[in-house]
Amino acid sequence: MPYENWEKMSEHGKHIARLVKAPKGEVVLGAGFVSNNGAEREAFKEAQLAQLVRAPSPQLPSCGWCLCW
């Protein structure tokens, strides 16, 4: 469950869903898309994943001689 949806719940609902919420800022693939067609759902999730993969990632610092980052 996206964190943003969890925030909007009542205190009782938050307590019940506390173990299924995603961390704040994490993308939940397929969240918010409703369809009875499994192929449509999978296509939507694949498109979301493709966007995440293409998104620019921040440059990680490295010491230059090993793989520490």
Helices and strands as residue ranges (DSSP letters): H 3-7, H 11-16, H 38-54
